[in-house]
Amino acid sequence: MTSADARPAGVCLSVPETWWEFDIRPHGRESTIHTLVEERVRHVPELAPYRSDVTKMLRKMATEAYDSGAVYLGCMAENFEGVPLSATITVSVLGAPNEQGTSRSTDPRAIAESLRTITPRREGDAWRKVTTVDIPEVGTAARTFGVEDVPVARGDSRSLRMVLTQTYIPVPGTTDQVVLISGASPVLDLAEAFHDIFDAVTGTFRFV
């Protein structure tokens, strides 16, 4: 079997039942979001007053995920006593050369060594830790987790501080492709809880 033949046909990931999964591509985004929101409101009537807010939140998440090059989006969009809670999990495939024109290494330990930690100087500063993790049926992967300043959009100098967990998984049968699973949330007070959620969701990732 050649390396090309050994490449997986796709990926799968499981998110909590209360999360949302839908087509993030522009041509299917609006109708899918509308259908999902109406279905959720039928099952959870107390969500009705927040229908518009949830729709806007989902639309924003889908647009940002698609524009960033993601191929999958799972997200949480809830309103707890008037306070919006949101989080996203995106899956992207990285394969282009880096800024130096050379291919990225797909070795998890090499990837981890290339990622820098961020040490906070005082309370409230951004921070990042780098490690490797073992994912069942997948193997070792490089990971960063912390609270970081993330660009609002490509070409935009503004940033938004986010709880962020990023896991880099080599694609079997290739020497130049890595799957990046990113979990992000703007709810900084729940950083530890969201890191645990992102770890659990990433642990369900499989190549198919």
C-alpha positions as a Markdown table, in Angstrom:
| # | Residue | x | y | z |
|---|---|---|---|---|
| 1 | Met | 0.0 | 0.0 | 0.0 |
| 2 | Thr | 1.5 | 3.4 | -1.0 |
| 3 | Ser | 1.5 | 6.4 | 1.4 |
| 4 | Ala | -1.2 | 8.0 | -0.8 |
| 5 | Asp | -3.4 | 5.0 | -0.4 |
| 6 | Ala | -2.9 | 5.1 | 3.3 |
| 7 | Arg | -4.3 | 8.5 | 3.7 |
| 8 | Pro | -7.6 | 8.7 | 5.7 |
| 9 | Ala | -10.7 | 9.7 | 3.8 |
| 10 | Gly | -12.0 | 12.0 | 6.5 |
| 11 | Val | -12.2 | 12.7 | 10.2 |
| 12 | Cys | -14.8 | 12.5 | 12.9 |
| 13 | Leu | -15.2 | 14.3 | 16.2 |
| 14 | Ser | -17.9 | 14.2 | 19.0 |
| 15 | Val | -19.1 | 17.2 | 20.8 |
| 16 | Pro | -21.6 | 17.4 | 23.7 |
| 17 | Glu | -25.3 | 16.9 | 22.7 |
| 18 | Thr | -26.2 | 20.5 | 23.6 |
| 19 | Trp | -23.6 | 21.9 | 21.1 |
| 20 | Trp | -24.4 | 22.9 | 17.6 |
| 21 | Glu | -23.0 | 21.3 | 14.4 |
| 22 | Phe | -23.8 | 22.6 | 10.9 |
| 23 | Asp | -22.6 | 23.5 | 7.5 |
| 24 | Ile | -20.3 | 26.5 | 7.7 |
| 25 | Arg | -20.0 | 27.0 | 4.0 |
| 26 | Pro | -21.6 | 30.3 | 2.8 |
| 27 | His | -24.2 | 28.6 | 0.5 |
| 28 | Gly | -25.6 | 26.4 | 3.2 |
| 29 | Arg | -25.0 | 28.4 | 6.3 |
| 30 | Glu | -28.1 | 30.6 | 6.7 |
| 31 | Ser | -30.7 | 28.0 | 6.1 |
| 32 | Thr | -29.0 | 25.4 | 8.3 |
| 33 | Ile | -28.6 | 27.8 | 11.2 |
| 34 | His | -32.3 | 28.9 | 10.9 |
| 35 | Thr | -33.5 | 25.3 | 10.9 |
| 36 | Leu | -31.3 | 24.3 | 13.8 |
| 37 | Val | -32.3 | 27.3 | 15.9 |
| 38 | Glu | -36.0 | 26.7 | 15.3 |
| 39 | Glu | -35.6 | 23.0 | 16.1 |
| 40 | Arg | -33.8 | 23.8 | 19.4 |
| 41 | Val | -36.4 | 26.4 | 20.4 |
| 42 | Arg | -39.1 | 23.8 | 19.9 |
| 43 | His | -37.3 | 21.4 | 22.3 |
| 44 | Val | -36.2 | 24.2 | 24.7 |
| 45 | Pro | -39.0 | 26.8 | 24.7 |
| 46 | Glu | -37.1 | 29.0 | 27.3 |
| 47 | Leu | -34.6 | 29.7 | 24.5 |
| 48 | Ala | -37.2 | 31.5 | 22.4 |
| 49 | Pro | -36.5 | 35.1 | 23.8 |
| 50 | Tyr | -32.9 | 34.6 | 22.8 |
| 51 | Arg | -33.6 | 33.3 | 19.3 |
| 52 | Ser | -32.1 | 36.3 | 17.6 |
| 53 | Asp | -29.1 | 36.5 | 19.8 |
| 54 | Val | -28.3 | 32.8 | 19.3 |
| 55 | Thr | -28.7 | 33.1 | 15.6 |
| 56 | Lys | -26.3 | 36.0 | 15.4 |
| 57 | Met | -23.8 | 34.2 | 17.6 |
| 58 | Leu | -23.9 | 31.1 | 15.4 |
| 59 | Arg | -23.6 | 33.1 | 12.2 |
| 60 | Lys | -20.6 | 35.0 | 13.6 |
| 61 | Met | -18.9 | 31.7 | 14.7 |
| 62 | Ala | -19.6 | 30.0 | 11.3 |
| 63 | Thr | -18.2 | 33.0 | 9.3 |
| 64 | Glu | -15.1 | 33.3 | 11.4 |
| 65 | Ala | -14.4 | 29.5 | 11.2 |
| 66 | Tyr | -14.9 | 29.4 | 7.4 |
| 67 | Asp | -12.8 | 32.5 | 6.9 |
| 68 | Ser | -10.0 | 30.9 | 8.9 |
| 69 | Gly | -9.9 | 27.9 | 6.7 |
| 70 | Ala | -11.7 | 25.4 | 9.0 |
| 71 | Val | -13.4 | 22.4 | 7.5 |
| 72 | Tyr | -15.5 | 21.7 | 10.6 |
| 73 | Leu | -17.1 | 23.7 | 13.4 |
| 74 | Gly | -18.8 | 22.6 | 16.6 |
| 75 | Cys | -20.0 | 25.3 | 18.9 |
| 76 | Met | -21.7 | 26.1 | 22.2 |
| 77 | Ala | -24.0 | 29.1 | 22.2 |
| 78 | Glu | -26.1 | 29.4 | 25.3 |
| 79 | Asn | -27.6 | 32.2 | 27.4 |
| 80 | Phe | -27.3 | 31.6 | 31.1 |
| 81 | Glu | -29.4 | 34.1 | 33.1 |
| 82 | Gly | -28.9 | 36.8 | 30.5 |
| 83 | Val | -25.1 | 36.1 | 30.2 |
| 84 | Pro | -24.0 | 34.6 | 26.8 |
| 85 | Leu | -21.7 | 31.6 | 27.0 |
| 86 | Ser | -19.9 | 30.5 | 23.9 |
| 87 | Ala | -17.2 | 28.2 | 22.8 |
| 88 | Thr | -16.0 | 26.7 | 19.5 |
| 89 | Ile | -14.1 | 23.6 | 18.3 |
| 90 | Thr | -12.7 | 23.9 | 14.8 |
| 91 | Val | -10.9 | 21.4 | 12.6 |
| 92 | Ser | -8.4 | 22.6 | 10.0 |
| 93 | Val | -5.8 | 20.8 | 7.8 |
| 94 | Leu | -2.4 | 22.5 | 7.6 |
| 95 | Gly | -0.2 | 21.6 | 4.7 |
| 96 | Ala | 1.2 | 24.7 | 3.1 |
| 97 | Pro | 4.9 | 25.6 | 3.5 |
| 98 | Asn | 5.7 | 27.9 | 6.4 |
| 99 | Glu | 7.0 | 31.5 | 6.1 |
| 100 | Gln | 10.5 | 30.2 | 5.3 |
| 101 | Gly | 9.2 | 28.2 | 2.4 |
| 102 | Thr | 9.9 | 24.8 | 4.0 |
| 103 | Ser | 7.4 | 22.1 | 4.9 |
| 104 | Arg | 6.2 | 21.8 | 8.5 |
| 105 | Ser | 7.4 | 18.8 | 10.4 |
| 106 | Thr | 4.6 | 16.4 | 11.3 |
| 107 | Asp | 6.5 | 14.9 | 14.2 |
| 108 | Pro | 4.5 | 15.9 | 17.4 |
| 109 | Arg | 7.7 | 16.4 | 19.5 |
| 110 | Ala | 9.2 | 18.6 | 16.8 |
| 111 | Ile | 6.0 | 20.6 | 16.5 |
| 112 | Ala | 6.0 | 21.0 | 20.3 |
| 113 | Glu | 9.6 | 22.2 | 20.3 |
| 114 | Ser | 8.7 | 24.8 | 17.6 |
| 115 | Leu | 5.9 | 26.3 | 19.7 |
| 116 | Arg | 6.7 | 28.9 | 22.3 |
| 117 | Thr | 5.4 | 29.2 | 25.8 |
| 118 | Ile | 4.0 | 32.5 | 27.1 |
| 119 | Thr | 4.9 | 33.3 | 30.7 |
| 120 | Pro | 2.6 | 35.9 | 32.3 |
| 121 | Arg | 4.4 | 38.7 | 34.2 |
| 122 | Arg | 1.4 | 39.6 | 36.3 |
| 123 | Glu | -2.1 | 38.3 | 37.1 |
| 124 | Gly | -4.4 | 38.7 | 34.1 |
| 125 | Asp | -1.7 | 38.5 | 31.4 |
| 126 | Ala | -1.9 | 36.1 | 28.5 |
| 127 | Trp | -0.2 | 32.7 | 29.0 |
| 128 | Arg | 0.5 | 29.5 | 27.1 |
| 129 | Lys | 1.9 | 26.1 | 27.9 |
| 130 | Val | 3.2 | 23.6 | 25.4 |
| 131 | Thr | 3.0 | 19.8 | 25.8 |
| 132 | Thr | 2.3 | 16.6 | 24.0 |
| 133 | Val | -0.8 | 14.4 | 24.6 |
| 134 | Asp | -1.8 | 10.8 | 23.6 |
| 135 | Ile | -5.1 | 10.5 | 21.8 |
| 136 | Pro | -6.7 | 7.0 | 21.8 |
| 137 | Glu | -6.5 | 5.3 | 18.4 |
| 138 | Val | -4.6 | 8.3 | 17.0 |
| 139 | Gly | -1.3 | 8.6 | 18.9 |
| 140 | Thr | 0.8 | 11.4 | 20.1 |
| 141 | Ala | 0.0 | 15.0 | 19.3 |
| 142 | Ala | 1.5 | 18.4 | 20.1 |
| 143 | Arg | -0.7 | 20.8 | 22.1 |
| 144 | Thr | -0.7 | 24.3 | 23.4 |
| 145 | Phe | -3.2 | 25.6 | 26.0 |
| 146 | Gly | -3.7 | 28.9 | 27.8 |
| 147 | Val | -5.3 | 32.3 | 27.6 |
| 148 | Glu | -4.1 | 34.1 | 24.5 |
| 149 | Asp | -4.7 | 37.2 | 22.4 |
| 150 | Val | -6.2 | 36.0 | 19.1 |
| 151 | Pro | -6.5 | 38.2 | 16.0 |
| 152 | Val | -10.1 | 39.3 | 15.3 |
| 153 | Ala | -9.8 | 38.5 | 11.6 |
| 154 | Arg | -7.2 | 38.2 | 8.9 |
| 155 | Gly | -5.7 | 41.6 | 8.1 |
| 156 | Asp | -7.2 | 43.1 | 11.3 |
| 157 | Ser | -4.7 | 44.4 | 13.9 |
| 158 | Arg | -7.2 | 44.0 | 16.7 |
| 159 | Ser | -7.2 | 41.0 | 19.0 |
| 160 | Leu | -9.5 | 39.3 | 21.4 |
| 161 | Arg | -8.4 | 37.5 | 24.6 |
| 162 | Met | -9.6 | 33.9 | 24.5 |
| 163 | Val | -9.3 | 30.6 | 26.3 |
| 164 | Leu | -7.5 | 28.5 | 23.7 |
| 165 | Thr | -6.5 | 24.9 | 23.3 |
| 166 | Gln | -4.8 | 23.8 | 20.1 |
| 167 | Thr | -3.8 | 20.3 | 19.2 |
| 168 | Tyr | -1.7 | 19.3 | 16.2 |
| 169 | Ile | -2.2 | 15.8 | 14.9 |
| 170 | Pro | -0.1 | 14.3 | 12.0 |
| 171 | Val | -2.2 | 13.0 | 9.1 |
| 172 | Pro | -1.3 | 9.3 | 8.5 |
| 173 | Gly | 0.2 | 8.5 | 5.2 |
| 174 | Thr | 1.6 | 12.0 | 4.6 |
| 175 | Thr | 4.8 | 13.8 | 5.5 |
| 176 | Asp | 3.5 | 17.4 | 5.2 |
| 177 | Gln | -0.1 | 17.5 | 6.6 |
| 178 | Val | -1.3 | 18.2 | 10.2 |
| 179 | Val | -4.8 | 18.4 | 11.5 |
| 180 | Leu | -5.2 | 21.4 | 13.8 |
| 181 | Ile | -8.1 | 21.1 | 16.4 |
| 182 | Ser | -8.7 | 24.5 | 18.0 |
| 183 | Gly | -10.9 | 25.0 | 21.0 |
| 184 | Ala | -11.7 | 28.6 | 21.9 |
| 185 | Ser | -13.9 | 30.6 | 24.3 |
| 186 | Pro | -14.1 | 34.2 | 25.3 |
| 187 | Val | -15.3 | 33.2 | 28.8 |
| 188 | Leu | -12.0 | 33.7 | 30.6 |
| 189 | Asp | -13.5 | 33.1 | 34.1 |
| 190 | Leu | -14.2 | 29.5 | 33.1 |
| 191 | Ala | -10.8 | 28.9 | 31.5 |
| 192 | Glu | -9.9 | 25.7 | 33.4 |
| 193 | Ala | -13.3 | 24.2 | 32.7 |
| 194 | Phe | -13.1 | 24.9 | 29.0 |
| 195 | His | -9.6 | 23.5 | 28.8 |
| 196 | Asp | -11.0 | 20.3 | 30.2 |
| 197 | Ile | -13.9 | 20.3 | 27.7 |
| 198 | Phe | -11.6 | 20.9 | 24.8 |
| 199 | Asp | -9.4 | 18.1 | 25.9 |
| 200 | Ala | -12.3 | 15.7 | 26.2 |
| 201 | Val | -13.7 | 16.6 | 22.8 |
| 202 | Thr | -10.3 | 16.4 | 21.1 |
| 203 | Gly | -9.9 | 12.9 | 22.7 |
| 204 | Thr | -12.9 | 11.7 | 20.5 |
| 205 | Phe | -11.1 | 12.7 | 17.3 |
| 206 | Arg | -10.5 | 9.9 | 14.8 |
| 207 | Phe | -9.4 | 9.5 | 11.2 |
| 208 | Val | -11.9 | 7.5 | 9.1 |
